[in-house]
Amino acid sequence: MALIDQFTTQYGLVEKIDAFGYLDYLGEHGKTPRKHGKVILVTADTPLKASRGEGKTTTTIALIDALRARGIDATAVLRQPSMGITAAGSKGGASGGGKSSLSHPELIDWGLCGEMAAIECAQNLLVSFAEKAVDDGLIDTVLVPRVSEVPSRSLRQIAVDRNKGNLPERVVLTPTCELMQIVVLSHSMGEISERVSRMVAGTKDGKPVTFGEFIDLWRITGILGDAVKPAKTETVNGSPVYVHCGPFANVSLGIPSLVSVEMACALHDVVVVEAGYGADAGAQKWLDIACREYGAEWPAAAVVVTRASTWRDDPKLSWRYPFHVNRLEKLGIPTFPLINLWDGEDDQIDSLKVTARELNFRKPIIGNLFRDGGEALAPQLDGFVDALGGLTGVAGGPSAAADAEDPEVADNHASHKGMGLVDDVKWIASNAYGVPADRVLFKVGFAESLAAATELCNGVGASIDDLAVVAMKSPATMTDDDSAPADQRTVTLKKVEPHLGAGVVQVNLTTSLTTPMPKIV
C-alpha cells in the first residue's frame, strides 16, 4: 500500500486526502521516498467579458492527459468553483468540457466536495458569535461579513433590527471571504485556529476586537475537519486531479490551497496549477503572494490560454495578450501561448501562427481541446517538455538559472513585507498591468479608507505594510480603461480592507464586485 493511501478516505464519489497529515509525516521522516514535482502555471488572457472564461480548465485537463500520454507523471490542482456563479451559468464550468473533462463534473461544479459549504457555515458561525458579543457588550460593531454561496446583491449592505437599534452588516460570496483565504494559505489545523483568532470581529468604542479575545476556536476548526482535505478525482481519461479551495482571482487570492499543490508535488513529477481569470489576476497572485510571500514553488513554465476571438478581434484590447506572455517570459518563466479554438475556427490556424511569429512568441500550441482533448496537444509539446529540462523529475530547470542571472527575476522573489502599501500597489500596477507609478490615481475617499485600515491594524499591534496586497479588480479589465492609448492608461485606488487573520490587505481598484450576479439560464 502506498504511503498516501494511509491518509486517504472515500468521500462520496471522490477521495479526500489529509494533506496536513501527509506533509507532516514527510517532514518528520526525511528519508521517506517522495517526488519534487515541477509547477506549471496555467493562466489566461484577460477575458473580453467577465462572464466568460478562456478555457483554462479545459486546457489544464488536456495538458495533463497529453503529458501522461507521453509517459510523464503529470497531475493538476484545480480550484473548487462557486455554485452561485460557475454552476449557475455566469461562466464556463470548472471541470473542463468535451474530451477535456473530469469524470464527475457535477461534483465539482456544484460544490459537492464540501469545502465551500463548510467554510460558509464556519464564517457565518463567527458572525453569530460577533452578534452575541454585541449583546454581551464586548463589541458595538460587527466587521466580519456573512457569506453566501449564492449571490444576492441586495444583501451587500444590510441592517439587522435589534432592540438597541439597527446593526449594520454585509454579505459577501463564500469564495471571497477571509476564512477561505485562511484555508488557502494555512499548513496545519493549528495555523488555521491561530489565524481565525486574529480575525477582527468588530470594534468596541472604536478599538478592534479579535475573535481570539472571546471565543474558543475548536468550534470553527471542527466544522472545517473535512474542508481542509483536498479532493482527488480524475479526468475522463484517468489522469489524477486534485481540487481544493475556490477563491475568486479578481476579488481574492484566485489560487488553490498551498498544501494541495505541495502535496501534489510530493506525489508527481509535474503539477499543473490553474490560477483564476487572467495573468493579471490569478497568475499575479500566485507569483506575488503564493511564491513571494509564502514560499510556493516558482513555475518551471507557464501556459497562457486565449481564444482567437479574444486575442485579435478588438484592436484596442489586443495589447493585453502579448503583455501577459512577455511579462512572464521576462520573469524567467518559459511561457507558451495556447490558442483554444472553437468549432469552425480550424481555418485560422495558419494565420494565428503567423501572428505569433510576428510577436516573437514561442511556437504556439493550437487546438480545439473540447473536441479533441489531449490528443490535440501531445504532438505539439516537444518544446514544452524541453523547457522543463527533459527529465521532469529533476529539480531546478531553466527558470532557476534565469533567476540567478536576472536581477528583475530576483526582485520578484523578494518579500514586499515592510514596503508601504501604496508603493506595493504601484509596483503591482507597473509589473502586472503596465501602468507606471505616476499614473496610479486616488479616488476621493481612498486616503480616509487607508487611514482607517491603518488604524485598525495598529489597534491589534499589526503593521498594514506587513500584509500581502490583494488587488481587487474587474476580471475583464487591467486598468481603468484598457481601450485607452498606452500612455493614457491609469489605475485608480478606491478603498482598503485588511484581513488580519489571513495576513492580507485588499485594495479595491478599477471596477470590482464581491457579489457578481449569475446569468438567467
Order of alpha helices (4+ residues) and beta strands (2+ residues): beta-beta-alpha-beta-alpha-beta-beta-beta-alpha-alpha-beta-beta-beta-beta-beta-alpha-alpha-beta-beta-alpha-beta-beta-alpha-beta-beta-alpha-alpha-beta-alpha-beta-alpha-alpha-alpha-alpha-alpha-beta-alpha-beta-beta-beta
